[in-house]
Amino acid sequence: MPPSLMSSKRGLGSPVMSIQGLLLAGLMASVAPVSAQSSQASQPVSQSESDRGVWRSAAPMLAKRTEVAVAVLGGKIYVVGGFEKPGLSNVMSLSITPSLEVYDPVTDRWTAKAPLPVGLHHVGIGVAGGRLYVIGGYARSGINIWSPVATVYAYDPTTDRWAERAPMPTARGALAVAELGGKLYAIGGFDRKANVAAVEVYDPTLDRWETRSPLPTPRDHLATATLDGKIYAIGGRVNGDYGRNLAVVEMYDPLADRWTGVADLPTARSGITASVLNGMIYVFGGEGSSGTFRENEAYDPQRDKWWPMAPMPTARHGLGSAAVEGRIYVIGGGPTPGGSFSDVNEVFIPSSGAGSRPD
């Protein structure tokens, strides 16, 4: 997030900022964002890394963004919201974007679609019943860009239209959303005062919310993944402070309505993304006091064990990911902590023994 939007490099953000500071953020980022066409992204990985999968570059997004939300629907990848790189075109929105971009892995092309009704960042995202749902996040209220919201917006790709649905019971941003059994689980987050432990479940058919057992370790900027009928809450940070990153991983059983601790993430980090492929959960990127992370770590729930995989070519936080046809597309995010943005679209391809687990 832009430095002018933050009370400190560890905080989620100050509600007071200047337009001049916002524009300056885009010009004074300490390290320029790395595009998907960079030589860094196209360099081959070492032989030892190739045993853990390889990376390729794909077409970059239409705009450089961070704190995006990403989901796959109908074989296409949707990227929504976040912050765009500040400039004259978005000065009035304070760089918060309602933009929706759609990527087609078959044609390697991006298309702009109908934007969100309002600009949001740090949202949760999920897919159910052929629609995309954007849940919670932070919105602008005057000069405060950190106003937590409980809104739910549903996007219909057949009509290219958004509709507002029943709001979430607890307003919050930097939450994670997981789909299971056609329902969407909104987990954790930060309400700008403290971490939220709430686990609230949305039924798109009934347009109704219910409450479930709370997250044992309240946190924000976490990732979630659904695998074999269970939901995994992974990593995150305490009260918006990436100097207090967590490695904790907790598994939710919806039948028992119970959370259980499992093996910790090897690298404590937040501002991460996770995707499921071939029975494994892959966790990418993040930020901490030492910088952004290239880590790509895979979890096998059958063995309750983590493995290091080929690291990301471009370290990033505030990114998103989606698995399509045996590949994971890791998109957007900031290459350095604070005010940095990218249009990067890097593709992770597991080793030739896809579906098998590492030795």
C-alpha positions as a Python dict, from the first residue, in 0.01 Angstrom:
ca = {
    (1, 'M'): (0, 0, 0),
    (2, 'P'): (126, 351, -74),
    (3, 'P'): (352, 497, 198),
    (4, 'S'): (132, 807, 221),
    (5, 'L'): (-158, 579, 310),
    (6, 'M'): (23, 428, 607),
    (7, 'S'): (78, 550, 962),
    (8, 'S'): (400, 348, 970),
    (9, 'K'): (556, 85, 747),
    (10, 'R'): (407, -179, 973),
    (11, 'G'): (57, -39, 1006),
    (12, 'L'): (-248, -91, 790),
    (13, 'G'): (-286, 278, 724),
    (14, 'S'): (-360, 623, 850),
    (15, 'P'): (-703, 775, 784),
    (16, 'V'): (-543, 1111, 708),
    (17, 'M'): (-343, 1172, 393),
    (18, 'S'): (-279, 1438, 131),
    (19, 'I'): (-343, 1426, -241),
    (20, 'Q'): (14, 1539, -296),
    (21, 'G'): (140, 1252, -80),
    (22, 'L'): (-65, 1005, -278),
    (23, 'L'): (80, 1118, -608),
    (24, 'L'): (429, 1125, -460),
    (25, 'A'): (387, 763, -352),
    (26, 'G'): (358, 651, -710),
    (27, 'L'): (673, 837, -807),
    (28, 'M'): (891, 758, -507),
    (29, 'A'): (847, 383, -456),
    (30, 'S'): (1188, 259, -347),
    (31, 'V'): (1198, -18, -605),
    (32, 'A'): (1018, -1, -939),
    (33, 'P'): (759, -276, -998),
    (34, 'V'): (878, -567, -1211),
    (35, 'S'): (657, -644, -1507),
    (36, 'A'): (579, -993, -1637),
    (37, 'Q'): (805, -922, -1934),
    (38, 'S'): (1114, -862, -1721),
    (39, 'S'): (1433, -1064, -1762),
    (40, 'Q'): (1402, -1165, -1397),
    (41, 'A'): (1070, -1334, -1461),
    (42, 'S'): (1196, -1518, -1770),
    (43, 'Q'): (1520, -1652, -1626),
    (44, 'P'): (1525, -2034, -1598),
    (45, 'V'): (1521, -2179, -1250),
    (46, 'S'): (1800, -2402, -1125),
    (47, 'Q'): (1784, -2779, -1158),
    (48, 'S'): (1710, -2818, -788),
    (49, 'E'): (1422, -2574, -820),
    (50, 'S'): (1290, -2743, -1136),
    (51, 'D'): (1234, -3056, -928),
    (52, 'R'): (990, -2844, -730),
    (53, 'G'): (813, -2698, -1031),
    (54, 'V'): (893, -2418, -1274),
    (55, 'W'): (771, -2066, -1350),
    (56, 'R'): (673, -1899, -1676),
    (57, 'S'): (558, -1548, -1763),
    (58, 'A'): (214, -1461, -1900),
    (59, 'A'): (51, -1143, -2028),
    (60, 'P'): (56, -866, -1765),
    (61, 'M'): (-258, -704, -1627),
    (62, 'L'): (-398, -392, -1789),
    (63, 'A'): (-297, -179, -1488),
    (64, 'K'): (-42, -201, -1208),
    (65, 'R'): (-222, -287, -885),
    (66, 'T'): (-177, -416, -532),
    (67, 'E'): (-409, -556, -261),
    (68, 'V'): (-614, -725, -532),
    (69, 'A'): (-861, -1012, -502),
    (70, 'V'): (-842, -1299, -752),
    (71, 'A'): (-1073, -1590, -833),
    (72, 'V'): (-1139, -1830, -1119),
    (73, 'L'): (-1483, -1869, -1277),
    (74, 'G'): (-1565, -2064, -1591),
    (75, 'G'): (-1198, -2118, -1671),
    (76, 'K'): (-1120, -1745, -1666),
    (77, 'I'): (-942, -1547, -1395),
    (78, 'Y'): (-1103, -1239, -1240),
    (79, 'V'): (-902, -966, -1067),
    (80, 'V'): (-1097, -704, -873),
    (81, 'G'): (-1036, -396, -659),
    (82, 'G'): (-724, -288, -472),
    (83, 'F'): (-501, 15, -524),
    (84, 'E'): (-382, 127, -864),
    (85, 'K'): (-49, 302, -908),
    (86, 'P'): (-127, 666, -823),
    (87, 'G'): (-151, 918, -1104),
    (88, 'L'): (-361, 1201, -1238),
    (89, 'S'): (-629, 961, -1364),
    (90, 'N'): (-711, 826, -1016),
    (91, 'V'): (-626, 1119, -789),
    (92, 'M'): (-992, 1179, -699),
    (93, 'S'): (-1042, 817, -593),
    (94, 'L'): (-724, 826, -381),
    (95, 'S'): (-596, 539, -599),
    (96, 'I'): (-863, 291, -478),
    (97, 'T'): (-996, 112, -783),
    (98, 'P'): (-1329, -59, -858),
    (99, 'S'): (-1171, -216, -1165),
    (100, 'L'): (-1253, -570, -1279),
    (101, 'E'): (-1015, -734, -1524),
    (102, 'V'): (-1061, -1081, -1670),
    (103, 'Y'): (-780, -1301, -1798),
    (104, 'D'): (-828, -1584, -2047),
    (105, 'P'): (-545, -1840, -2007),
    (106, 'V'): (-627, -1990, -2347),
    (107, 'T'): (-573, -1668, -2544),
    (108, 'D'): (-333, -1507, -2291),
    (109, 'R'): (-543, -1189, -2305),
    (110, 'W'): (-694, -947, -2055),
    (111, 'T'): (-1032, -772, -2087),
    (112, 'A'): (-1185, -494, -1878),
    (113, 'K'): (-1535, -568, -1748),
    (114, 'A'): (-1798, -375, -1551),
    (115, 'P'): (-1632, -223, -1243),
    (116, 'L'): (-1750, -270, -886),
    (117, 'P'): (-2021, -22, -781),
    (118, 'V'): (-1763, 130, -542),
    (119, 'G'): (-1386, 117, -510),
    (120, 'L'): (-1271, -135, -248),
    (121, 'H'): (-944, -283, -130),
    (122, 'H'): (-843, -572, 98),
    (123, 'V'): (-1167, -754, 9),
    (124, 'G'): (-1256, -1121, 36),
    (125, 'I'): (-1355, -1302, -283),
    (126, 'G'): (-1537, -1626, -363),
    (127, 'V'): (-1727, -1806, -636),
    (128, 'A'): (-2058, -1990, -596),
    (129, 'G'): (-2346, -2074, -828),
    (130, 'G'): (-2172, -1931, -1133),
    (131, 'R'): (-2127, -1587, -977),
    (132, 'L'): (-1837, -1396, -831),
    (133, 'Y'): (-1883, -1253, -479),
    (134, 'V'): (-1680, -965, -334),
    (135, 'I'): (-1716, -950, 45),
    (136, 'G'): (-1612, -685, 295),
    (137, 'G'): (-1289, -488, 260),
    (138, 'Y'): (-1213, -121, 311),
    (139, 'A'): (-1375, 173, 136),
    (140, 'R'): (-1319, 546, 118),
    (141, 'S'): (-1514, 769, 357),
    (142, 'G'): (-1411, 1128, 298),
    (143, 'I'): (-1033, 1131, 322),
    (144, 'N'): (-1033, 808, 523),
    (145, 'I'): (-960, 516, 291),
    (146, 'W'): (-969, 257, 570),
    (147, 'S'): (-1339, 242, 651),
    (148, 'P'): (-1430, -127, 705),
    (149, 'V'): (-1741, -240, 521),
    (150, 'A'): (-1978, -536, 539),
    (151, 'T'): (-2102, -509, 180),
    (152, 'V'): (-2149, -804, -53),
    (153, 'Y'): (-2150, -758, -430),
    (154, 'A'): (-2235, -1040, -672),
    (155, 'Y'): (-2110, -1034, -1032),
    (156, 'D'): (-2287, -1223, -1309),
    (157, 'P'): (-2046, -1288, -1598),
    (158, 'T'): (-2330, -1361, -1840),
    (159, 'T'): (-2475, -1011, -1802),
    (160, 'D'): (-2158, -827, -1694),
    (161, 'R'): (-2352, -672, -1405),
    (162, 'W'): (-2311, -633, -1030),
    (163, 'A'): (-2586, -664, -769),
    (164, 'E'): (-2571, -586, -397),
    (165, 'R'): (-2665, -872, -166),
    (166, 'A'): (-2728, -912, 208),
    (167, 'P'): (-2439, -757, 405),
    (168, 'M'): (-2202, -957, 620),
    (169, 'P'): (-2283, -935, 994),
    (170, 'T'): (-1935, -805, 1084),
    (171, 'A'): (-1772, -522, 889),
    (172, 'R'): (-1402, -592, 827),
    (173, 'G'): (-1122, -585, 575),
    (174, 'A'): (-810, -793, 512),
    (175, 'L'): (-1025, -1103, 562),
    (176, 'A'): (-1021, -1429, 367),
    (177, 'V'): (-1311, -1607, 198),
    (178, 'A'): (-1339, -1979, 123),
    (179, 'E'): (-1605, -2171, -68),
    (180, 'L'): (-1733, -2504, 58),
    (181, 'G'): (-2052, -2684, -41),
    (182, 'G'): (-2182, -2386, -235),
    (183, 'K'): (-2149, -2154, 64),
    (184, 'L'): (-1895, -1880, 130),
    (185, 'Y'): (-1706, -1861, 460),
    (186, 'A'): (-1581, -1515, 560),
    (187, 'I'): (-1290, -1569, 801),
    (188, 'G'): (-1091, -1333, 1021),
    (189, 'G'): (-984, -981, 926),
    (190, 'F'): (-934, -643, 1091),
    (191, 'D'): (-1196, -383, 1181),
    (192, 'R'): (-933, -108, 1232),
    (193, 'K'): (-946, -155, 1608),
    (194, 'A'): (-863, -521, 1659),
    (195, 'N'): (-850, -852, 1480),
    (196, 'V'): (-1184, -1018, 1410),
    (197, 'A'): (-1227, -1385, 1502),
    (198, 'A'): (-1566, -1408, 1332),
    (199, 'V'): (-1644, -1690, 1092),
    (200, 'E'): (-1963, -1602, 907),
    (201, 'V'): (-2116, -1817, 634),
    (202, 'Y'): (-2311, -1682, 339),
    (203, 'D'): (-2572, -1888, 154),
    (204, 'P'): (-2610, -1734, -195),
    (205, 'T'): (-2931, -1924, -262),
    (206, 'L'): (-3107, -1782, 44),
    (207, 'D'): (-2908, -1456, 50),
    (208, 'R'): (-2855, -1513, 421),
    (209, 'W'): (-2569, -1521, 672),
    (210, 'E'): (-2508, -1753, 967),
    (211, 'T'): (-2238, -1760, 1236),
    (212, 'R'): (-1999, -2050, 1294),
    (213, 'S'): (-1728, -2126, 1551),
    (214, 'P'): (-1477, -1841, 1563),
    (215, 'L'): (-1122, -1859, 1435),
    (216, 'P'): (-901, -1972, 1728),
    (217, 'T'): (-622, -1733, 1625),
    (218, 'P'): (-774, -1401, 1512),
    (219, 'R'): (-566, -1242, 1235),
    (220, 'D'): (-573, -1043, 913),
    (221, 'H'): (-398, -1062, 576),
    (222, 'L'): (-431, -1440, 595),
    (223, 'A'): (-507, -1687, 317),
    (224, 'T'): (-762, -1967, 304),
    (225, 'A'): (-789, -2284, 97),
    (226, 'T'): (-1052, -2557, 70),
    (227, 'L'): (-945, -2918, 24),
    (228, 'D'): (-1118, -3252, 87),
    (229, 'G'): (-1414, -3093, 265),
    (230, 'K'): (-1201, -2886, 505),
    (231, 'I'): (-1104, -2519, 515),
    (232, 'Y'): (-750, -2413, 603),
    (233, 'A'): (-673, -2067, 748),
    (234, 'I'): (-307, -1993, 679),
    (235, 'G'): (-61, -1736, 814),
    (236, 'G'): (-153, -1369, 850),
    (237, 'R'): (-59, -1095, 1093),
    (238, 'V'): (-170, -942, 1424),
    (239, 'N'): (-368, -615, 1411),
    (240, 'G'): (-234, -508, 1074),
    (241, 'D'): (132, -522, 1182),
    (242, 'Y'): (351, -717, 941),
    (243, 'G'): (621, -708, 1205),
    (244, 'R'): (397, -957, 1385),
    (245, 'N'): (353, -1216, 1114),
    (246, 'L'): (216, -1560, 1200),
    (247, 'A'): (295, -1911, 1079),
    (248, 'V'): (-13, -2066, 1237),
    (249, 'V'): (-240, -2288, 1025),
    (250, 'E'): (-583, -2397, 1150),
    (251, 'M'): (-822, -2641, 984),
    (252, 'Y'): (-1201, -2609, 997),
    (253, 'D'): (-1434, -2910, 985),
    (254, 'P'): (-1780, -2785, 885),
    (255, 'L'): (-1954, -3105, 997),
    (256, 'A'): (-1820, -3072, 1350),
    (257, 'D'): (-1808, -2690, 1339),
    (258, 'R'): (-1463, -2717, 1494),
    (259, 'W'): (-1116, -2574, 1433),
    (260, 'T'): (-797, -2779, 1478),
    (261, 'G'): (-433, -2673, 1458),
    (262, 'V'): (-217, -2841, 1193),
    (263, 'A'): (149, -2806, 1087),
    (264, 'D'): (269, -2444, 1083),
    (265, 'L'): (357, -2264, 763),
    (266, 'P'): (739, -2291, 738),
    (267, 'T'): (776, -1916, 679),
    (268, 'A'): (568, -1679, 891),
    (269, 'R'): (420, -1426, 650),
    (270, 'S'): (113, -1220, 565),
    (271, 'G'): (-31, -1047, 261),
    (272, 'I'): (-17, -1392, 101),
    (273, 'T'): (-226, -1592, -145),
    (274, 'A'): (-306, -1964, -162),
    (275, 'S'): (-435, -2202, -431),
    (276, 'V'): (-516, -2573, -442),
    (277, 'L'): (-379, -2800, -715),
    (278, 'N'): (-340, -3179, -733),
    (279, 'G'): (-434, -3232, -370),
    (280, 'M'): (-181, -2979, -239),
    (281, 'I'): (-215, -2625, -102),
    (282, 'Y'): (38, -2377, -241),
    (283, 'V'): (108, -2051, -53),
    (284, 'F'): (279, -1765, -236),
    (285, 'G'): (446, -1435, -148),
    (286, 'G'): (377, -1199, 139),
    (287, 'E'): (555, -920, 325),
    (288, 'G'): (735, -873, 653),
    (289, 'S'): (977, -642, 828),
    (290, 'S'): (1264, -770, 614),
    (291, 'G'): (1084, -715, 282),
    (292, 'T'): (862, -911, 46),
    (293, 'F'): (872, -1288, 9),
    (294, 'R'): (945, -1510, -291),
    (295, 'E'): (846, -1818, -92),
    (296, 'N'): (627, -2082, -252),
    (297, 'E'): (548, -2352, 4),
    (298, 'A'): (320, -2651, -48),
    (299, 'Y'): (114, -2834, 214),
    (300, 'D'): (4, -3196, 195),
    (301, 'P'): (-292, -3250, 430),
    (302, 'Q'): (-256, -3628, 408),
    (303, 'R'): (88, -3610, 569),
    (304, 'D'): (37, -3280, 755),
    (305, 'K'): (366, -3165, 608),
    (306, 'W'): (504, -2868, 414),
    (307, 'W'): (761, -2863, 132),
    (308, 'P'): (956, -2575, -25),
    (309, 'M'): (873, -2531, -393),
    (310, 'A'): (1035, -2325, -669),
    (311, 'P'): (1035, -1965, -540),
    (312, 'M'): (846, -1691, -721),
    (313, 'P'): (1049, -1500, -981),
    (314, 'T'): (908, -1172, -843),
    (315, 'A'): (861, -1131, -468),
    (316, 'R'): (525, -965, -395),
    (317, 'H'): (259, -899, -134),
    (318, 'G'): (-107, -804, -177),
    (319, 'L'): (-125, -1046, -469),
    (320, 'G'): (-377, -1310, -577),
    (321, 'S'): (-371, -1654, -738),
    (322, 'A'): (-593, -1898, -925),
    (323, 'A'): (-547, -2256, -1046),
    (324, 'V'): (-652, -2338, -1403),
    (325, 'E'): (-575, -2652, -1605),
    (326, 'G'): (-284, -2774, -1394),
    (327, 'R'): (-122, -2433, -1352),
    (328, 'I'): (-137, -2160, -1088),
    (329, 'Y'): (-146, -1799, -1204),
    (330, 'V'): (1, -1559, -945),
    (331, 'I'): (-107, -1204, -1025),
    (332, 'G'): (-41, -843, -921),
    (333, 'G'): (81, -716, -586),
    (334, 'G'): (363, -497, -459),
    (335, 'P'): (726, -599, -514),
    (336, 'T'): (837, -404, -205),
    (337, 'P'): (659, -340, 126),
    (338, 'G'): (445, -28, 126),
    (339, 'G'): (397, 180, -188),
    (340, 'S'): (465, -53, -477),
    (341, 'F'): (252, -191, -758),
    (342, 'S'): (285, -441, -1040),
    (343, 'D'): (100, -589, -1336),
    (344, 'V'): (292, -917, -1302),
    (345, 'N'): (128, -1242, -1411),
    (346, 'E'): (357, -1536, -1335),
    (347, 'V'): (257, -1899, -1384),
    (348, 'F'): (365, -2183, -1159),
    (349, 'I'): (377, -2529, -1316),
    (350, 'P'): (435, -2826, -1081),
    (351, 'S'): (695, -3086, -1173),
    (352, 'S'): (616, -3344, -1443),
    (353, 'G'): (492, -3577, -1174),
    (354, 'A'): (187, -3358, -1120),
    (355, 'G'): (-42, -3516, -868),
    (356, 'S'): (238, -3692, -686),
    (357, 'R'): (378, -3558, -362),
    (358, 'P'): (738, -3452, -305),
    (359, 'D'): (970, -3711, -153),
}
